[in-house]
Amino acid sequence: MYLGIDTHKRYSQVAVVDGDGNLQDEIRLPNDRLAELAEQYSGGEAAIEASGNYRPIYEMLDEHLDVTLVNPSKNRIIADATVKTDRVDAKRLAQMLRADMLAESYVPPDEIRTLRDLVRTRKSLVESRTAEKNRVRAVLTRTDNTYDSELFGPTGREFLAELSLSHPDRTIIEAHLSVIDAYDEQIEAVEEKIEQEVLESPAAQRLLSIPGVGQYTAAVIVAEVGEVDRFDNDKQLVSYAGLDPMVHQSGDKEIRGSISKEGSAPLRWALVQCANIAVRCDDYFGNFYTRLKQRKNHQVAIVATARKMLVSIFYMLTRKEMYDPPGVSA
């Protein structure tokens, strides 16, 4: 049997079809009863779309069924359907699963999922802290005050403490500063846990041997790449990162444009951050960047360097080797 399951926060719509594509059952039930359904159709196949709440449902179904996690953006027949109802989507999923027409999303092992959760939590906390800092700066702008150095370091905090402000503005700034302090504590706690995970990850330890790769960026790269053997070659990994150039063909002409940016944005960000550091402290990447910079602008050259770094990472991880680039000339 093939089960198409359209999941929502509290309930799911299920369609069951047989090997000939005949609809055998349709049911809407609370998510906490999906385990009973999975047991009833034990040994069958099921498809669910990747969503924010997929993980507990996936794990519940996976006990008894062969579960496919569907990438909705790559299954345009579903994503762009004119008629979209729970029943229609569930039946469409079931029929496409039976026909083996679904593009799957990668389901990483537990240790990779844990690392992903940690790095994404850190990112979210840092973004929230930045928003609070911007609110403090907005008060300074509104009150015609400026400070050219690091506003939230020790000297910046002294400046803020001694600043002459109205009572309401002083209250507003103190409120935001207290929230920033709380974020600082939480970010530090998450970073400590990330550091522990990195120390226990052989893949992350290999990445740390690359100049320009730090604890956090190593964690992001490992978390986003996952199991490197799911990629057949370095080109697939480059495409997954969205660092592959778009190609436009017209007749016999082939024009390569900007990168696709269709893959993992966190992975792409981490690689560009690492490349910006590596070109200043590593001959292999530095010479590559310098040659490109003679005929390209900085952004194009640094993105190409990030792509080259990712190719190196692919071979380091597949061969279980530390960073050891070929000899470079001065």
N, C-alpha and C positions, 0 to 999 in steps of 0.2 A: 504494500500500500504506500501511497505517496500523500503526505500531509502538507498542505499549504497553510501557514499560520500567520495571520495578520495580527500583530501584537499591539496592545495599547497598555497604558499604565496599570489598569486594574483588570482588564479582561482581554480575551483573544477570540478572534473569529477563525474557525478551522474548517477547511474543506479537505475531504479525503477522496482520492480517486484511485482506481485500480490500474493494473498494468495496461489495460486497453483504453484508459482515459475516461472510463465511466465514473460519474460522480456517485460515491457510495454513502457519503454522510456530510452533513453540514451542521455545525454546532457552534454556539457562542457560549463561552464559559469563563468563570473567574480564573485568573492566572494561577492561583494556588491549587487549582484542580487539574492543571496540565500534566502533573506527574501521573495521575490516574489514566489520562488519555494516552500518554506515552507508553504506559504499561499495557494498555489494551491493544495497542498496535505495535508492540515490541518486535523489533527486527525490521521494521519499515524505515522509510526515509522521510525526513521533514525538512522544510525550508522556512526560515524566518528572516526578516530584513534586519540589517544592522541598524540599531537605534540606541538612544541613550540608556535604555533599560533592558538591553538584550541579554546581558550576562547571566542573571539568575535564571531566566527562562531557558537560555541555551544549556546551562548546566543541569537544569531539571530534566529537560528532554533528552540530553545526551546519555543519561543513564540507560535508556532503553532503545533509542532511535539513532540512526545515522543522520546527524543534523548538518545542514548546509546553511552557513550564514551568508546572506545575500547582500551584495553591494548594490543598493538601489540606484545610485547614480550611473552605474554601468549597465543597468537593465532598463533601457529606455522604454521598452514595451510596457513596463510597469510604471516607471516614473512619469512618462508622458501620456499615459492613457487618458482618453477623453472621459470615459466613465470610471470614476473611482469611488467605490464603496467598499466597506469591509468584506462583504461577501464576494464581490467581483475580484478584489485583490487576492483573497485567500484562494479562490479557484484558479486564478491566473498563476499564482505561485506553484500550486500543486501540479498544474499541467506543464509548466516550464521545467519543473523539477523532473517530472517523468520523462520529458523530452531531452533532458540534460542540456538545457539552454540557459542556465543561470550562471552569472558571473559571481564567484565567491569572494567574500571578504576573509582576510586572514584572521584566524583565532589563535593568538599566541599562548604559549604555556604559562602556567601560574607565575613563575618568577619574572617573566617579561611583563605580564599584566600588572604585577606589583610595582615594577619599576616605572611603567607607563603612568600608573596612578600617581606615583610620587612626583615625577617630573612635571606632570600636568597640574598637580596641585600646587607645586612651587610656582609655576608660571602664573596660575590664577591669583595666588597670593601676591606675587610681585606686581601684577597688573593692578590689583586693588590698592596696594600700597602707593603705586605711582599716581593713581587717581586722587588719593588723599593728599599727596605732596602737591599736586597741581592745584588743589583747592586752597592750600596754604599760600601758594604763589599768587593765586587769584586775589586773595585778601591783600597781599602786598601791593599788587598792581592797582587795586581799587583805592588803596590809601596812599598811593604815590610814594612807595618805598621800594628800594632796590638793594640787592646784595649780589655781588659778582662771583663770589666763591661758592663752595659746596654749602648749601643752605641747611642741610640736615646733619652735617658733621658737628663736632664740638664747638668750633667758632661760630658756625651758623646758628646753632641753638642759643649761644650766648647773645648773638645779635637779636634773635627773636625774643628772648627773655627781656632784653633791655629796651625793646622798641616801644615808643610811645603810641599807644592805641586807645581807642574808646573802649569802654567796658564790654559792649557787645562783640566788637572785633577781637578783643583779647580772649573772650570766652570761646569764640569760633575757632581761633587758632589753637588754643589749648585742647579743645575737643579733637581737632584733627591730629595734633601731635600725639595725643594719647592713643588714638587708633593706629597711627604709624608705629608707635612703640610696640603695640600688641602684635601688629603684623611682623615686625622685626623678630619677635620671639618665636612666632609660629614658623616663619621662614627658616630661622636657624635650626629649629627642631626637625623640620622636614629635610633640610640639607644634611644634617647629621645622619638621618636614616638613609638618604641617598648615598652618602659616602660609605656607609656600611655595605649597601647593596653592590656598589662599585668594587669594593675590596673583595667581595665574594664572587665577582663575575670575571672569569678568565677573558671573555671578550672585551670587557671594559678595560682590564689591565693591559691588554694589547694596544688598545686605542690610546691609552695614556702615554705610550712610548712615542707617539707622533707629536712633534713640537707644535704647540698651539692648541692642543686638546687638553682640557681640564676635567675635573671631576664631574661637573654638571653637564658639560657638552658630551663627555663620554657616555654618561647615563642616558642623555637624550638620544644619541645615535644608536646605542644598543637597544633601547626601548622601542624605537621606531623601526629599526631594521628587523628585529626579532631573530628568528632562525635564518641565518644567511643561506642555508642550503635550499631554501624555497625559491631562490633565484638561480636560474640556469647559467647565467653569465653576468658580467659586470654591466652590460647594457640594460638588462632588466632592472637592476638595482638603481642605475642612474635614472631610468624612466620613472621608477617608483618614487624617487626623490623629486621628480619634476624638474630635473636639471638637463633633460634632453632637449636639444634645439628643435623647434618646429620646422618641418620641411614643406615647402610649397613647390609643386611641380606644374609646369606648363609646357607641354610638348617635350622637347629635349632639355629644357632648362630646369635646374633644381636650385632653389633659393632657400638657404637656411636662415631662419629668423631668430627671434628671442626664445628663451627657454619656455617649455610648456606650462610650468607651474601647476601641473595637474596632480602631482603626487603629495607626499607628506610634507606639509608646510613646516612642522617643527624640525624635521630632519634637514630640510633645506636651510632653515635659519641657522641651525647648529653648525653645519658645514661652512657656511659663509663666515660665521663668527670665527671659527677655527682657522679658516684660510687667511683672514685678515691678520691674524697673529703669526701664522706660519711663514708668510712671505717675508717677515722681518727677522726671523730667527732660524730659518732652515734653508740651506743652499738648494735642495732639490725643488721645493715649491717656490722659493724666492727667485731662482733663475728662470723657472717657467713663467712666473708672473712678469718678471722684468722684460722678457722677450715679447710677451703679448702686449705689454704696456707701451711698447714702442709704436704700435700701430692701432691699439684699441684704447678706449677710455677705461678708467679704473674699475667701474662696475662690471663691464664685460670681462675684463681680465680676472677679476677676483671670483666671479661666478665660474669661469673656466677652471680656475685653480681649485675651487671647491669641488667641481666635478672630477678633476684629476685626483684629488684627495679621496673621494668616495671610491674611485676605481682601486686605489691603493688599499683602502679599507676592505673592499671585497676580497682581494687576494690575501690580505693578512688574516682575515677571519676564516676563509675557506681552507687556507694552508696552516692555520694556527701558528702564525709567525709574528714576531715583533717587528716594529718599523725598521727597515733596513734598505733604504733606497739605493739604486745603482749609483756609481760614482758620478760626480758632476764636476765640470770644469769651473775654475774661478771666473 
